[in-house]
Amino acid sequence: MVPVEVQPRSGADRIVWRRLTMLALLLALFYSWDWMPLRVAQRDVIGWSVRAAGYDPVAFVHEGSPAIRVAGDVYYYTAECTYLDLLMIVAPFLWVFGASRRRNMLRIAIAVLVILGGNLIRTWASVYFSVRGTDWFYSHDLPDYIIWWPTVAVVVLLALRRDFGGHSGTLQQVCAAKPASEGTVGDACVEA
């Protein structure tokens, strides 16, 4: 047997393993609960917006159901319909190791607003166009694939690029001394 020299892990490797560990924990959390309050809230928002579009939605008999009937069609909201799974998948890859916790939480809060807000528009459009006769594949499934997979791919690839030496994700400044001819002495910083 030939001895194998084990190389210590690089900082980027450790960061990737941290991201994958966070991903596993967040996915375990996502699949350990049914997220019924969020599903019902989404049903209510979609019901309100469909009503504003001129349709009369009816929530199912008991208020806790995530289903709604619009123009005779029944729409049942699953946990995946909330895009919470998408948020939990991209969250570890939005985290910038070395940046402040406040900055990372702000980054994730913005992602929550963008993804959940965009998802409400997507699910409303799915119901609206489905009621108007568009095939479910074109009104729901295709937009879902077009949004979900590229979002994951872009966020993961950008994080890996940052982890392995690409752009740091933070504002970099190049500072140079101001010439004395400008009347002041000091540093002038410009964005790089």
C-alpha positions in Angstrom: 0.0 0.0 0.0 1.3 3.4 -1.0 0.9 6.1 1.7 -1.2 9.0 0.6 -0.4 12.4 1.7 -3.5 14.2 3.0 -3.6 17.8 2.1 -5.2 20.1 4.6 -8.5 21.6 3.5 -8.5 25.0 2.0 -10.6 27.8 3.5 -12.9 27.6 0.5 -13.4 23.8 1.1 -14.4 24.5 4.7 -16.8 27.2 3.6 -18.5 24.8 1.1 -18.8 22.2 3.8 -20.4 24.8 6.1 -22.8 25.7 3.3 -23.8 22.1 2.7 -24.3 21.5 6.4 -26.5 24.5 6.6 -28.4 23.3 3.5 -29.0 19.9 5.0 -30.2 21.4 8.3 -32.6 23.8 6.5 -34.0 21.1 4.2 -34.5 18.8 7.3 -36.4 21.7 8.9 -38.5 22.3 5.7 -39.5 18.7 5.3 -40.2 18.1 9.1 -43.2 20.4 9.2 -46.2 21.0 6.9 -46.0 24.8 7.0 -49.8 25.0 7.2 -50.0 28.6 8.5 -47.9 29.9 5.6 -49.9 27.8 3.1 -53.2 29.2 4.4 -51.8 32.7 4.4 -50.8 32.3 0.8 -54.3 30.9 0.0 -55.8 34.0 1.6 -53.6 36.5 -0.3 -54.3 34.7 -3.6 -58.0 34.6 -2.8 -58.1 38.3 -2.1 -56.2 39.1 -5.2 -58.3 36.8 -7.4 -61.4 38.5 -5.9 -59.9 41.9 -6.9 -59.5 40.5 -10.5 -63.3 39.8 -10.6 -63.6 36.2 -9.6 -65.3 34.9 -6.4 -63.0 32.5 -4.6 -64.3 30.1 -2.0 -62.0 28.7 0.7 -62.8 25.2 1.7 -65.2 24.3 4.5 -62.8 24.6 7.4 -60.5 27.6 7.6 -57.4 25.6 8.1 -57.4 24.1 4.6 -54.8 25.4 2.1 -57.3 24.9 -0.8 -59.4 27.4 -2.6 -62.1 27.0 -5.3 -62.1 29.6 -8.1 -64.7 29.4 -10.9 -65.3 25.7 -10.2 -61.6 24.7 -10.1 -59.8 23.7 -6.9 -56.3 24.9 -6.1 -54.5 23.2 -3.3 -51.4 24.9 -1.9 -48.5 22.6 -0.9 -45.5 23.7 1.1 -43.5 23.8 -2.1 -46.1 26.3 -3.5 -44.8 28.8 -0.9 -41.2 28.7 -2.3 -40.0 28.3 1.3 -38.0 25.4 0.0 -36.3 27.7 -2.5 -35.5 30.1 0.2 -34.0 27.4 2.4 -31.9 26.1 -0.5 -30.5 29.5 -1.4 -30.0 30.9 2.1 -26.7 29.1 2.8 -25.4 30.3 -0.5 -26.4 33.9 0.1 -24.4 34.0 3.3 -21.0 35.7 2.9 -18.5 34.3 5.3 -16.4 37.2 6.7 -19.2 39.7 6.2 -21.0 41.0 9.3 -24.0 39.1 10.6 -26.1 42.3 10.1 -25.1 42.5 6.4 -25.9 38.7 5.9 -29.2 39.0 7.6 -30.1 42.0 5.4 -29.1 40.0 2.3 -31.3 37.1 3.4 -34.2 39.4 4.3 -34.1 41.0 0.8 -34.1 37.5 -0.7 -37.1 36.6 1.4 -39.0 39.7 0.2 -38.0 39.2 -3.5 -38.7 35.5 -3.6 -41.9 35.4 -1.6 -43.3 38.6 -3.3 -42.4 37.2 -6.7 -43.9 33.9 -5.8 -47.2 35.5 -4.8 -47.3 37.1 -8.2 -46.5 33.7 -9.8 -49.2 31.8 -7.9 -51.8 34.5 -8.6 -50.9 34.5 -12.3 -51.2 30.6 -12.3 -54.7 30.7 -10.9 -55.8 33.7 -13.0 -54.6 32.2 -16.3 -55.8 28.7 -15.4 -59.3 30.0 -14.7 -59.2 31.8 -18.1 -58.5 28.5 -19.8 -54.7 28.3 -20.0 -53.3 24.8 -19.6 -51.9 24.2 -16.1 -48.5 23.3 -17.5 -48.2 26.7 -19.1 -49.8 28.8 -16.3 -48.0 27.0 -13.4 -45.4 24.4 -14.2 -43.4 26.1 -16.9 -43.0 29.4 -15.0 -42.1 27.4 -11.9 -39.3 25.6 -13.7 -38.1 28.9 -15.3 -37.9 30.6 -11.9 -36.9 27.9 -9.5 -34.0 26.1 -11.2 -32.2 29.2 -12.6 -32.5 30.9 -9.2 -30.8 28.0 -7.5 -28.1 27.7 -10.2 -27.2 31.4 -10.2 -27.1 31.8 -6.4 -25.0 28.6 -6.0 -22.6 29.4 -8.8 -22.1 33.0 -7.6 -21.4 31.7 -4.0 -18.9 29.1 -5.3 -17.2 31.7 -7.4 -16.9 34.0 -4.3 -15.7 31.0 -2.2 -13.0 30.0 -4.6 -11.4 33.4 -5.2 -13.8 35.3 -7.4 -15.5 38.5 -6.4 -15.6 39.0 -2.6 -19.2 40.1 -2.5 -18.3 43.1 -0.5 -17.5 46.7 -1.7 -13.9 47.0 -2.4 -12.2 50.3 -2.4 -9.0 51.5 -3.8 -7.5 54.4 -1.9 -4.9 56.7 -3.1 -3.3 59.8 -1.6 -4.7 63.0 -3.0 -2.2 65.2 -4.7 -1.2 68.3 -2.6 -2.2 70.4 -5.6 -5.9 69.8 -4.9 -5.6 71.8 -1.7 -6.2 69.0 0.8 -4.1 66.2 1.9 -5.7 62.8 2.7 -7.0 59.7 1.1 -9.4 59.6 -1.8 -11.3 56.3 -2.1 -13.0 55.1 -5.2 -15.0 52.0 -5.8 -13.1 49.3 -7.6 
